[in-house]
């Protein structure tokens, strides 16, 4: 899946999320696509999804967390 398509999928998921679940959905989407987006920077992620640059830290955190979750048995494609 291309980066642009991933960004569009994330935008759709965020737009569909209830207002009080926006950040939880953002985190889930970051985990879901962490492998496909390993090669991009947090700045590129934020620009691609249309987020404030300050959320780039969350992208880095979730990408690091994904490694541990997958080691514990998470199947990110089920998210």
C-alpha positions, 0 to 999 in steps of 0.5 A: 500500500502506498504512503498516500493511500495509508495517509488517506486511510488514517484520515478517514479513520480519524474523521470517523472517530468520536471526538473523545476517542480521537487520540486513541484512534490516532494511536491505533492507526499509528500502530497499525501502519508502523511497519509500512511507515518505518522509513518516514520521519515523524514530520513526514507522517504529520504532513501526510496526515495533516496533523500538527507537528507536535504530534510527531512525538506520538508517532515516534512513541507508537512506532517504538511501542509497536515493536514490543507489542508485536513481540508479545503477539500483536497482529497489527493487521487486525486493528 
